[in-house]
């Protein structure tokens, strides 16, 4: 009987392989304990054409841990990833009775070089037929090897053994899966102390403070920060906290999302060991090699309207009603507090990032990017202990048994074991249950090879998680629980690892990629220019604080050189800096005229910032026919407005002159390129015009007097004539 697969499984297969919905899908079947399923890709399917013909996966049960008298359960999956059918084959399970001696030897087995031929070794435990597979088909083959066949009796010692599942067609080997089993004997090992550290970070962004919308998303039930904290809470995991997360919640005050406030309170209550990452988890080795040292915030712009306006009295002597009153007595009203009520203080910069860390002074650079000078840079910045990947120093050559505590050139180093870290990350970030089980087999076996070495008692192994945000699987809690169940590893603390006697080692210089250095230097140059410009503000931090926070965000380890978004974000930062620097300037004006010996030139200054600025206007004539009486004229321009500055000048001679108008801050920093304006000077014209006007006025006055005298004479003559006529009539 061949049962039909569920519609859901069919839909998933279609989605993964990109098969058209019209393609014919063979049904799944269970035959002799073997489950088969298939999807037929189209004839032009690029995935099928590009992948290997057969993929084999083999996963022992129980993370590969096997007691001497226990049957071995092995889940083998065969997948045809080609576009053609594969014939029937033979599956052979092989076992090596010679144990692996070291973690390095195990790594060489589990991670063969690309293109390596399938290994033929040891003895054959079982052979069975493998079915033919059409294109896109897979088959699950559950296998059980009896304990009697394994012959691992009670005398078998604690050891890790090679195991493989090889598929062949005739004499041709067509596929292989490599794995291992760990024989869980009662003795023969020294428990390997294991400390785990994880960064608590968010995906890369260009903003120096996480917005309320992003915080609400990150701290929601399924948010990236919630999942990280839920998985690590109360476990033996040291958490490196990005202070940007803390500051972003606190700076929002009363407007912070409730989920973010609750999340932050829960983080504060976590019993885990904690230490601070640099702000925004900056790439400290990259900034060091770029000549920028270890960057930190210069300040935060705090919006007072986001915080409670409730007031509190100035007096601290207020007494509670009824306090100190004997029974039966009547209390008199308490006196009103004296003084005006004051609002509660706003948080300062230190309060926004303050945290009660269990460890301090930790630098955690990007893996495999540190050079010797970086350690000195970190120490100068107060970061006295560096988490360093084992391939970045000779400690990796010493083997994992050297432990985490290391010293290089007088610097304290916490060496992270690359091999164990990679195994741990593969398990934590496994996207499926099968992938997680396979990763746990590798991790468990790797830890077992360490436990075989009695010298491991010298130190604790440190494993670290990477900066990959758990957008998919994040199985930290499951992984740690599985590790707790095996007797050859013991959970240890981060501080305990560092407290042990360090092993001396030397650094292997692994510099940062030049492209990253160049872009960071461009960011720093843009920030420096903006900081010079910001001196026009009474409080430059209103500009420099935001610019520094954004620079820190773009220097985060969450960004990589290979990301197409990072170069674009860097270019946007530089463009925004240029916009800020051109936001205060002289308004272009037409030709000006000076018609007096002394005058005031009207110079208009515009301000496109959201803050008032104070600038000093300087006018410099290109020819000496104009003398500027005041070299620097101060003017304050309100936000998003214009203001006129009056510059006193004196005419020396007539003619045309070009003047250069420049703006500077109170500290003398030139904040804008000079603006050139043409000026026409008519020296003495005002004096001559005044003289002419005076002559005209005097002339008019004299004419008036003459007219008055003539009028009076005319009246006298008329009166005399009238008198003579009257006498003649009489």
C-alpha positions as CSV (number, residue, x, y, z in Angstrom):
1,X,0.0,0.0,0.0
2,X,1.4,3.5,-0.9
3,X,-0.2,6.2,1.3
4,X,-0.6,9.7,-0.3
5,X,1.5,12.4,1.3
6,X,-0.3,15.3,2.9
7,X,-1.2,18.3,0.9
8,X,1.0,20.4,3.2
9,X,4.1,18.3,2.6
10,X,3.4,18.4,-1.1
11,X,3.2,22.2,-1.0
12,X,6.5,22.5,0.9
13,X,8.2,20.3,-1.7
14,X,6.8,22.4,-4.5
15,X,8.0,25.6,-2.8
16,X,11.5,24.3,-2.1
17,X,12.2,22.9,-5.5
18,X,10.4,25.6,-7.5
19,X,8.2,23.1,-9.3
20,X,5.3,24.3,-11.4
21,X,1.9,23.4,-9.9
22,X,1.0,21.5,-13.1
23,X,3.9,19.1,-12.6
24,X,3.0,15.5,-11.8
25,X,4.0,14.5,-8.3
26,X,4.8,10.9,-7.5
27,X,3.3,9.9,-4.1
28,X,5.3,9.0,-1.0
29,X,5.5,5.4,0.0
30,X,6.6,3.3,3.0
31,X,8.2,0.1,1.8
32,X,10.0,-2.3,4.2
33,X,10.4,0.4,6.8
34,X,11.8,2.8,4.2
35,X,9.9,6.1,3.6
36,X,10.1,7.6,0.1
37,X,9.0,11.0,-1.2
38,X,9.6,12.8,-4.4
39,X,8.9,15.9,-6.4
40,X,9.6,16.2,-10.1
41,X,11.4,19.4,-11.1
42,X,10.9,20.9,-14.5
43,X,13.3,20.0,-17.2
44,X,14.9,23.4,-16.9
45,X,15.2,23.4,-13.1
46,X,18.5,25.2,-12.4
47,X,18.7,23.8,-8.9
48,X,18.6,20.2,-10.0
49,X,21.2,20.8,-12.7
50,X,23.6,22.6,-10.4
51,X,23.6,20.2,-7.4
52,X,25.3,16.9,-6.8
53,X,23.5,13.8,-8.0
54,X,23.1,12.2,-4.5
55,X,23.1,13.7,-1.1
56,X,23.5,11.3,1.9
57,X,22.8,12.2,5.5
58,X,23.2,9.9,8.5
59,X,22.3,10.8,12.1
60,X,22.8,8.5,15.0
61,X,20.1,8.7,17.7
62,X,20.7,10.4,21.1
63,X,23.3,12.8,19.8
64,X,25.5,9.9,18.9
65,X,25.9,8.8,22.5
66,X,25.9,5.0,22.9
67,X,26.2,2.8,25.9
68,X,28.4,-0.4,25.4
69,X,25.3,-2.7,25.5
70,X,23.0,-0.5,23.5
71,X,21.7,-1.0,19.9
72,X,22.8,1.7,17.5
73,X,19.8,3.5,15.8
74,X,20.8,5.4,12.6
75,X,18.6,7.6,10.5
76,X,19.9,7.7,6.9
77,X,18.3,10.0,4.2
78,X,19.1,9.7,0.5
79,X,18.2,12.7,-1.7
80,X,18.4,12.9,-5.4
81,X,19.3,16.5,-6.1
82,X,19.8,16.1,-9.8
83,X,17.5,16.4,-12.7
84,X,17.8,12.8,-13.8
85,X,16.8,9.5,-12.2
86,X,19.3,7.5,-10.1
87,X,19.5,3.7,-10.2
88,X,19.1,1.3,-7.4
89,X,22.3,1.2,-5.2
90,X,23.8,-0.4,-2.2
91,X,24.0,1.3,1.2
92,X,27.0,0.3,3.4
93,X,27.4,1.3,7.1
94,X,31.0,1.2,8.1
95,X,32.5,1.5,11.6
96,X,36.1,2.1,12.8
97,X,37.0,0.4,16.1
98,X,40.1,2.5,16.5
99,X,39.1,5.6,18.5
100,X,39.9,9.1,17.4
101,X,42.6,10.7,19.6
102,X,41.9,14.4,19.3
103,X,39.3,17.1,18.4
104,X,41.5,18.0,15.4
105,X,41.5,14.4,14.1
106,X,37.7,14.3,14.5
107,X,37.4,17.6,12.7
108,X,39.4,16.2,9.8
109,X,37.0,13.3,9.6
110,X,33.7,15.3,9.9
111,X,34.8,18.2,7.7
112,X,36.8,16.6,4.8
113,X,38.3,18.8,2.1
114,X,36.0,19.8,-0.7
115,X,36.0,17.1,-3.4
116,X,37.4,14.4,-1.2
117,X,36.6,10.8,-2.2
118,X,34.4,8.7,0.0
119,X,36.4,6.9,2.7
120,X,36.7,3.1,2.7
121,X,37.8,2.1,6.2
122,X,37.1,-0.2,9.2
123,X,34.5,-2.9,9.0
124,X,31.1,-3.2,7.5
125,X,28.3,-3.3,10.0
126,X,25.5,-3.6,7.6
127,X,24.7,-3.6,3.9
128,X,21.2,-3.1,2.4
129,X,19.7,-2.1,-0.9
130,X,19.1,1.5,-1.6
131,X,16.1,2.2,-3.9
132,X,16.2,4.0,-7.3
133,X,15.4,7.7,-7.0
134,X,13.7,9.9,-9.6
135,X,14.7,13.5,-9.9
136,X,13.9,15.3,-6.7
137,X,13.0,12.2,-4.7
138,X,14.2,11.4,-1.2
139,X,14.1,8.2,0.9
140,X,14.5,7.7,4.6
141,X,16.1,4.5,5.7
142,X,15.9,3.8,9.5
143,X,18.7,1.4,10.5
144,X,19.2,-0.5,13.7
145,X,22.6,-2.1,14.4
146,X,22.3,-4.7,17.2
147,X,24.6,-4.3,20.2
148,X,25.9,-7.8,19.6
149,X,27.1,-6.8,16.2
150,X,28.8,-3.7,17.5
151,X,30.5,-5.9,20.2
152,X,31.0,-2.9,22.5
153,X,31.0,-4.8,25.8
154,X,31.4,-3.3,29.3
155,X,35.1,-3.3,28.9
156,X,35.0,-0.9,26.0
157,X,36.6,2.4,27.0
158,X,35.3,5.9,26.6
159,X,36.0,6.9,23.0
160,X,34.8,8.5,19.8
161,X,34.6,6.3,16.7
162,X,34.2,7.1,13.0
163,X,31.0,5.9,11.4
164,X,29.9,6.4,7.8
165,X,27.1,5.5,5.4
166,X,28.3,5.0,1.8
167,X,26.2,4.5,-1.3
168,X,27.6,2.7,-4.3
169,X,26.4,1.5,-7.6
170,X,28.5,-1.6,-8.5
171,X,32.1,-0.6,-7.8
172,X,31.4,3.1,-8.1
173,X,30.9,5.1,-4.8
174,X,28.2,7.8,-5.5
175,X,27.6,9.3,-2.0
176,X,28.8,9.4,1.6
177,X,27.6,10.6,5.0
178,X,30.3,11.0,7.7
179,X,29.3,11.0,11.4
180,X,30.6,9.6,14.7
181,X,29.5,7.8,17.8
182,X,30.7,8.4,21.4
183,X,30.9,5.3,23.6
184,X,29.5,6.4,27.0
185,X,31.7,4.4,29.3
186,X,31.7,5.0,33.1
187,X,35.3,6.1,33.2
188,X,38.2,7.2,31.0
189,X,37.4,10.9,30.7
190,X,37.9,14.1,32.6
191,X,34.8,16.4,32.4
192,X,35.5,19.3,30.1
193,X,34.6,22.6,31.7
194,X,32.7,24.6,29.1
195,X,31.9,28.3,29.3
196,X,29.6,29.9,26.8
197,X,29.3,33.6,25.9
198,X,26.7,35.2,23.6
199,X,26.3,38.7,22.2
200,X,22.9,40.3,22.7
201,X,22.5,42.5,19.6
202,X,20.1,43.6,16.9
203,X,20.4,43.5,13.1
204,X,22.5,46.2,11.4
205,X,21.0,49.7,11.0
206,X,22.3,53.2,10.3
207,X,20.5,54.8,13.3
208,X,22.4,55.3,16.4
209,X,19.3,54.8,18.5
210,X,16.8,52.1,17.9
211,X,13.4,53.6,17.0
212,X,10.3,52.9,19.1
213,X,8.8,50.9,16.2
214,X,11.9,48.7,15.9
215,X,12.1,48.2,19.7
216,X,8.4,47.2,19.7
217,X,9.1,44.6,17.0
218,X,12.3,43.3,18.5
219,X,10.7,42.9,22.0
220,X,7.5,41.4,20.8
221,X,6.6,37.8,21.7
222,X,8.5,36.5,18.6
223,X,11.0,39.4,18.4
224,X,14.7,38.9,18.0
225,X,15.6,40.3,21.4
226,X,12.8,38.3,23.1
227,X,14.0,35.0,21.6
228,X,17.6,35.7,22.6
229,X,16.8,36.6,26.1
230,X,14.2,33.7,26.6
231,X,16.8,31.2,25.4
232,X,19.6,32.5,27.6
233,X,17.7,33.5,30.7
234,X,18.9,31.7,33.8
235,X,21.3,29.4,31.8
236,X,25.1,29.2,32.3
237,X,25.7,31.7,29.5
238,X,27.5,35.0,29.8
239,X,25.6,37.8,27.9
240,X,27.5,40.6,26.2
241,X,24.9,43.4,26.1
242,X,24.9,46.1,23.5
243,X,24.5,49.4,25.4
244,X,22.6,50.9,22.4
245,X,19.6,48.7,23.3
246,X,19.5,49.9,26.9
247,X,20.0,53.6,25.9
248,X,17.3,53.3,23.1
249,X,14.7,52.2,25.6
250,X,15.6,54.7,28.3
251,X,15.9,57.7,26.1
252,X,12.3,57.3,25.0
253,X,11.1,57.9,28.5
254,X,7.3,57.7,28.9
255,X,7.0,57.0,25.1
256,X,8.9,53.7,25.2
257,X,6.9,50.7,24.0
258,X,5.6,48.7,27.0
259,X,7.1,45.5,25.6
260,X,10.5,47.1,25.5
261,X,10.3,48.4,29.1
262,X,9.2,45.0,30.3
263,X,12.0,43.3,28.3
264,X,14.6,45.6,29.8
265,X,13.3,44.9,33.3
266,X,13.5,41.2,32.6
267,X,17.1,41.5,31.3
268,X,18.0,43.4,34.5
269,X,16.5,40.5,36.6
270,X,18.4,37.8,34.7
271,X,20.9,35.9,36.9
272,X,23.3,35.4,34.0
273,X,26.8,36.8,34.0
274,X,26.9,40.0,31.9
275,X,29.4,42.3,30.3
276,X,29.2,45.3,28.1
277,X,29.9,45.3,24.4
278,X,31.0,48.5,22.9
279,X,28.2,50.8,21.9
280,X,26.3,49.4,18.9
281,X,28.8,46.4,19.1
282,X,31.3,48.4,17.1
283,X,34.0,46.5,15.1
284,X,36.8,47.6,17.5
285,X,39.6,45.9,15.6
286,X,38.5,47.7,12.4
287,X,38.2,51.1,14.1
288,X,41.6,50.5,15.8
289,X,43.3,49.7,12.5
290,X,41.6,52.7,10.9
291,X,43.3,55.0,13.5
292,X,40.1,55.8,15.3
293,X,40.8,54.0,18.6
294,X,37.8,52.6,20.4
295,X,34.8,54.8,19.6
296,X,32.2,55.8,22.2
297,X,29.1,58.1,22.3
298,X,29.8,61.8,22.8
299,X,26.4,62.5,24.1
300,X,22.6,62.0,23.7
301,X,20.0,64.6,22.7
302,X,17.3,64.1,25.3
303,X,13.7,65.3,24.6
304,X,12.2,66.6,27.9
305,X,8.7,66.2,26.6
306,X,9.1,62.4,26.7
307,X,9.6,62.3,30.4
308,X,7.0,62.8,33.2
309,X,6.3,66.4,34.2
310,X,5.2,65.5,37.7
311,X,6.9,67.8,40.2
312,X,8.4,67.2,43.6
313,X,8.9,69.6,46.4
314,X,12.3,71.2,47.2
315,X,11.9,70.6,50.9
316,X,12.8,67.2,52.2
317,X,11.4,67.8,55.7
318,X,7.7,67.1,54.9
319,X,6.1,64.9,57.5
320,X,3.4,62.3,56.8
321,X,0.0,63.1,58.2
322,X,-0.4,61.7,61.7
323,X,3.3,60.9,62.1
324,X,4.5,61.2,65.6
325,X,1.0,61.7,67.1
326,X,0.1,59.9,70.3
327,X,-3.3,58.0,70.4
328,X,-6.1,60.4,71.3
329,X,-4.3,63.4,70.1
330,X,-5.4,65.4,67.1
331,X,-2.8,66.0,64.5
332,X,-2.5,69.5,63.1
333,X,-2.0,69.9,59.4
334,X,1.6,69.7,58.2
335,X,3.1,72.9,56.9
336,X,3.2,73.3,53.2
337,X,6.7,72.6,51.7
338,X,8.7,75.7,51.1
339,X,10.1,76.7,47.8
340,X,8.9,76.3,44.3
341,X,8.2,72.7,43.0
342,X,10.8,71.4,40.6
343,X,10.4,68.8,37.9
344,X,12.3,65.5,38.3
345,X,15.7,65.6,36.7
346,X,16.2,64.2,33.2
347,X,18.6,61.3,32.8
348,X,22.1,62.2,31.9
349,X,24.3,60.4,29.4
350,X,25.8,58.1,32.0
351,X,22.4,57.1,33.3
352,X,21.2,56.1,29.8
353,X,23.8,53.4,29.4
354,X,24.5,52.5,33.0
355,X,24.2,48.8,33.9
356,X,25.3,46.6,36.7
357,X,27.6,44.2,34.8
358,X,29.3,41.3,36.5
359,X,32.4,41.7,34.3
360,X,33.9,44.9,33.0
361,X,36.6,46.0,30.5
362,X,35.9,43.3,27.9
363,X,36.7,43.8,24.2
364,X,35.0,41.4,21.8
365,X,36.3,42.2,18.3
366,X,35.2,40.5,15.1
367,X,36.8,37.0,14.8
368,X,40.1,36.6,13.1
369,X,40.7,40.4,12.6
370,X,43.1,41.4,15.3
371,X,46.7,42.6,15.0
372,X,49.2,43.2,17.8
373,X,48.7,47.0,18.0
374,X,44.9,46.5,18.6
375,X,45.5,45.0,22.0
376,X,47.4,48.1,23.1
377,X,44.5,50.3,21.7
378,X,41.9,48.3,23.6
379,X,43.9,48.5,26.8
380,X,44.3,52.3,26.5
381,X,40.5,52.5,26.2
382,X,40.1,50.6,29.4
383,X,39.3,47.2,27.7
384,X,41.8,45.1,29.5
385,X,40.5,41.6,28.4
386,X,40.0,40.6,24.8
387,X,37.9,37.7,23.6
388,X,40.0,36.3,20.8
389,X,39.3,33.5,18.4
390,X,41.8,30.7,18.7
391,X,43.1,30.9,15.1
392,X,44.2,34.5,15.9
393,X,46.9,33.3,18.2
394,X,49.3,30.4,18.9
395,X,46.7,29.2,21.5
396,X,44.9,27.4,18.7
397,X,48.0,25.4,18.0
398,X,48.3,24.5,21.6
399,X,44.9,22.8,21.3
400,X,41.7,23.3,23.2
401,X,43.3,21.8,26.3
402,X,45.1,25.1,27.0
403,X,41.8,26.6,28.1
404,X,40.4,30.1,27.7
405,X,42.7,32.0,30.0
406,X,45.6,33.2,27.9
407,X,48.2,36.0,28.0
408,X,49.7,37.7,25.0
409,X,52.3,40.4,25.4
410,X,51.1,41.2,28.9
411,X,47.4,41.5,27.8
412,X,44.7,39.3,29.2
413,X,43.0,37.2,26.6
414,X,39.9,35.0,26.7
415,X,40.5,32.5,23.9
416,X,37.4,31.3,22.2
417,X,37.9,27.7,20.8
418,X,37.0,28.0,17.1
419,X,36.2,24.3,16.6
420,X,33.8,24.0,19.6
421,X,32.3,27.4,18.9
422,X,31.5,26.4,15.3
423,X,29.9,23.1,16.5
424,X,27.8,25.0,19.1
425,X,26.7,27.6,16.5
426,X,25.6,24.9,14.0
427,X,23.4,23.4,16.7
428,X,22.0,26.7,18.0
429,X,21.2,28.0,14.4
430,X,19.9,24.7,13.1
431,X,16.8,25.3,10.9
432,X,15.2,21.9,11.4
433,X,15.1,19.1,13.9
434,X,17.2,16.9,11.7
435,X,19.9,19.5,11.3
436,X,19.9,20.1,15.0
437,X,20.3,16.4,15.8
438,X,23.2,16.1,13.3
439,X,24.9,19.2,14.7
440,X,24.5,17.8,18.2
441,X,26.3,14.6,17.2
442,X,29.3,16.6,16.0
443,X,29.3,18.9,19.1
444,X,29.0,16.0,21.5
445,X,31.7,14.0,19.9
446,X,34.0,17.0,19.7
447,X,33.6,17.7,23.5
448,X,34.2,14.0,24.1
449,X,37.6,14.1,22.4
450,X,38.5,17.0,24.7
451,X,37.4,15.0,27.8
452,X,39.8,12.2,26.8
453,X,42.7,14.4,27.5
454,X,43.4,14.6,31.3
455,X,45.4,17.8,30.7
456,X,42.1,19.6,30.2
457,X,41.9,20.2,33.9
458,X,44.3,23.1,33.3
459,X,41.6,25.3,32.0
460,X,38.0,25.9,30.9
461,X,37.1,25.8,27.2
462,X,35.3,29.0,26.0
463,X,32.7,28.7,23.2
464,X,31.0,31.8,21.7
465,X,28.0,32.4,19.7
466,X,28.3,34.7,16.7
467,X,26.4,37.9,15.8
468,X,24.0,36.2,13.5
469,X,20.5,37.4,14.5
470,X,18.2,34.5,15.3
471,X,15.7,35.3,12.5
472,X,15.3,31.6,11.9
473,X,16.1,28.8,14.3
474,X,17.6,29.7,17.7
475,X,18.0,26.5,19.8
476,X,20.3,27.7,22.5
477,X,18.2,26.3,25.4
478,X,17.7,22.9,23.8
479,X,21.4,22.7,23.0
480,X,22.5,23.6,26.5
481,X,20.0,21.1,28.0
482,X,21.4,18.4,25.8
483,X,24.9,19.2,26.9
484,X,23.9,19.0,30.5
485,X,22.8,15.4,29.9
486,X,26.2,14.2,29.0
487,X,28.7,13.5,31.8
488,X,31.9,14.5,30.0
489,X,31.2,18.2,29.9
490,X,30.5,20.6,32.8
491,X,29.0,24.0,32.6
492,X,31.4,26.7,33.8
493,X,31.2,30.5,34.1
494,X,32.9,33.2,32.1
495,X,34.6,34.7,35.1
496,X,35.7,31.3,36.3
497,X,37.4,30.7,32.9
498,X,39.4,33.9,33.2
499,X,40.3,33.4,36.8
500,X,42.4,30.3,36.0
501,X,46.2,30.4,35.4
502,X,46.7,31.8,31.9
503,X,48.8,30.1,29.2
504,X,51.4,32.3,27.4
505,X,50.8,32.6,23.7
506,X,51.7,34.8,20.8
507,X,49.4,36.7,18.4
508,X,49.0,35.8,14.8
509,X,48.2,39.1,13.0
510,X,45.0,38.8,10.9
511,X,44.3,42.4,9.7
512,X,40.9,43.7,8.8
513,X,40.0,44.0,5.1
514,X,41.3,47.2,3.5
515,X,37.9,48.1,2.1
516,X,36.4,48.2,5.5
517,X,39.2,50.4,6.9
518,X,38.9,52.9,4.0
519,X,35.1,53.3,4.5
520,X,35.5,53.7,8.3
521,X,38.1,56.4,7.7
522,X,35.6,58.2,5.3
523,X,33.0,58.1,8.0
524,X,35.4,59.5,10.6
525,X,36.4,62.4,8.2
526,X,32.8,63.3,7.6
527,X,32.1,63.3,11.3
528,X,35.1,65.5,12.1
529,X,34.0,68.1,9.5
530,X,30.5,68.2,11.0
531,X,31.9,68.5,14.5
532,X,33.8,71.7,13.4
533,X,30.6,73.1,11.9
534,X,28.6,72.3,15.0
535,X,30.4,75.0,17.0
536,X,27.8,77.4,15.6
537,X,25.3,75.9,18.1
538,X,25.3,76.9,21.7
539,X,25.1,73.2,22.5
540,X,27.1,71.4,19.7
541,X,26.0,68.0,21.1
542,X,22.6,68.5,19.3
543,X,24.5,67.7,16.1
544,X,27.6,65.9,17.2
545,X,25.8,63.5,19.4
546,X,23.6,62.2,16.7
547,X,26.4,62.0,14.1
548,X,28.6,60.0,16.5
549,X,25.8,57.6,17.3
550,X,25.1,57.0,13.6
551,X,28.8,56.5,13.0
552,X,28.9,53.9,15.8
553,X,25.9,52.1,14.3
554,X,27.6,52.0,10.9
555,X,30.7,50.6,12.5
556,X,28.8,47.7,14.1
557,X,29.8,44.1,13.6
558,X,26.3,43.5,12.3
559,X,27.5,45.1,9.0
560,X,29.9,43.2,6.8
561,X,31.9,44.4,3.8
562,X,30.1,42.0,1.6
563,X,26.7,43.5,2.3
564,X,25.5,45.7,-0.5
565,X,23.6,47.8,2.0
566,X,26.6,48.9,4.0
567,X,28.5,50.9,1.4
568,X,25.2,52.6,0.5
569,X,24.5,53.4,4.2
570,X,28.1,54.9,4.5
571,X,27.5,57.1,1.4
572,X,24.2,58.3,2.9
573,X,25.9,59.2,6.2
574,X,28.6,61.3,4.3
575,X,25.9,63.0,2.2
576,X,23.9,63.8,5.3
577,X,27.0,65.3,6.9
578,X,27.5,67.6,3.8
579,X,23.9,68.7,4.0
580,X,24.3,69.7,7.6
581,X,27.5,71.7,6.8
582,X,25.7,73.6,4.1
583,X,22.6,74.4,6.1
584,X,23.9,77.8,7.3
585,X,25.1,80.2,4.6
586,X,25.0,83.7,3.2
587,X,22.0,84.5,1.1
588,X,23.0,85.5,-2.4
589,X,22.2,89.2,-3.1
590,X,22.3,91.5,-6.1
591,X,24.9,94.3,-6.5
592,X,25.0,96.5,-3.4
593,X,25.5,100.3,-3.5
594,X,27.3,102.5,-1.0
595,X,26.4,106.2,-1.5
596,X,27.7,107.6,1.8
597,X,31.1,108.0,3.3
598,X,29.9,105.7,6.1
599,X,27.2,103.0,5.7
600,X,26.1,99.6,6.9
601,X,26.1,96.7,4.5
602,X,23.0,94.4,4.8
603,X,24.2,90.7,4.8
604,X,21.4,88.1,5.0
605,X,22.2,84.8,6.7
606,X,19.9,81.7,6.4
607,X,19.7,78.8,8.8
608,X,18.0,75.5,7.7
609,X,18.7,73.7,11.0
610,X,16.1,73.0,13.6
611,X,18.2,74.8,16.1
612,X,19.2,78.5,16.5
613,X,22.8,79.3,15.5
614,X,25.2,82.1,16.3
615,X,27.7,83.1,13.5
616,X,30.1,85.9,12.9
617,X,30.0,87.6,9.5
618,X,33.3,88.8,8.0
619,X,33.5,91.1,5.0
620,X,36.8,91.4,3.1
621,X,37.0,93.9,0.1
622,X,39.2,92.8,-2.8
623,X,40.3,96.5,-3.5
624,X,41.2,99.2,-0.9
625,X,38.4,101.7,-1.9
626,X,36.2,100.4,0.9
627,X,37.3,100.1,4.5
628,X,35.4,97.7,6.8
629,X,35.0,99.2,10.3
630,X,34.1,96.0,12.2
631,X,35.9,92.8,11.2
632,X,33.4,90.3,12.8
633,X,29.8,91.0,13.2
634,X,27.8,88.6,15.4
635,X,24.3,87.5,14.4
636,X,22.0,84.9,15.9
637,X,19.7,83.2,13.4
638,X,16.7,81.3,14.7
639,X,15.8,77.8,13.5
640,X,14.6,77.6,9.9
641,X,14.8,81.3,9.3
642,X,16.9,84.2,8.0
643,X,18.5,87.2,9.8
644,X,20.2,90.3,8.5
645,X,23.6,91.4,9.8
646,X,24.7,95.0,9.4
647,X,28.4,95.4,8.7
648,X,29.7,99.1,9.1
649,X,31.9,100.3,6.3
650,X,33.6,103.5,5.1
651,X,34.0,104.7,1.6
652,X,37.5,105.7,0.5
653,X,37.0,106.3,-3.2
654,X,34.5,105.8,-5.9
655,X,34.3,102.7,-8.0
656,X,33.3,99.0,-8.1
657,X,34.7,96.5,-5.6
658,X,34.1,92.8,-5.0
659,X,33.7,91.8,-1.4
660,X,34.2,88.3,0.1
661,X,31.6,87.4,2.8
662,X,32.4,84.5,5.1
663,X,30.8,83.0,8.2
664,X,32.6,81.6,11.2
665,X,31.7,80.2,14.6
666,X,32.6,81.7,17.9
667,X,35.7,79.5,18.0
668,X,36.8,80.9,14.6
669,X,36.0,77.9,12.6
670,X,35.0,78.8,9.0
671,X,31.6,77.1,8.5
672,X,30.9,78.0,4.9
673,X,32.9,78.9,1.7
674,X,33.2,82.6,1.1
675,X,30.4,84.3,-0.9
676,X,31.4,87.0,-3.4
677,X,29.3,90.1,-4.1
678,X,29.8,93.1,-6.3
679,X,29.6,96.5,-4.6
680,X,29.4,100.0,-6.2
681,X,30.9,102.9,-4.1
682,X,30.1,106.6,-4.8
683,X,32.3,108.3,-2.2
684,X,31.3,111.9,-1.3
685,X,28.1,111.8,-3.4
686,X,26.0,112.3,-0.3
687,X,28.0,115.5,0.7
688,X,27.6,117.1,-2.7
689,X,23.9,116.3,-2.8
690,X,23.4,117.8,0.6
691,X,25.2,121.1,-0.5
692,X,23.0,121.4,-3.6
693,X,20.0,120.8,-1.6
694,X,21.1,123.5,0.9
695,X,21.6,126.0,-1.9
696,X,18.1,125.2,-3.2
697,X,16.6,125.7,0.2
698,X,18.4,129.0,0.7
699,X,17.4,130.2,-2.7
700,X,13.8,129.3,-2.0
701,X,14.0,131.1,1.3
702,X,15.4,134.3,-0.3
703,X,12.8,134.2,-3.1
704,X,10.2,134.0,-0.4
705,X,11.6,137.1,1.3
706,X,11.7,139.1,-1.9
707,X,8.1,138.1,-2.7
708,X,7.0,139.2,0.7
709,X,8.7,142.6,0.4
710,X,7.2,143.1,-3.0
711,X,3.8,142.3,-1.8
712,X,4.0,144.8,1.0
713,X,5.2,147.5,-1.3
714,X,2.3,146.8,-3.7
715,X,-0.1,147.1,-0.9
716,X,1.3,150.4,0.2
717,X,1.1,151.8,-3.3
718,X,-2.5,150.7,-3.6
719,X,-3.4,152.4,-0.3
720,X,-1.8,155.7,-1.4
721,X,-3.8,155.6,-4.6
722,X,-7.0,155.0,-2.8
723,X,-6.4,157.9,-0.4
724,X,-5.6,160.3,-3.2
725,X,-8.8,159.3,-5.0
726,X,-10.9,159.9,-1.9
727,X,-9.5,163.4,-1.3
728,X,-10.2,164.4,-4.9
729,X,-13.8,163.3,-4.6
730,X,-14.3,165.3,-1.5
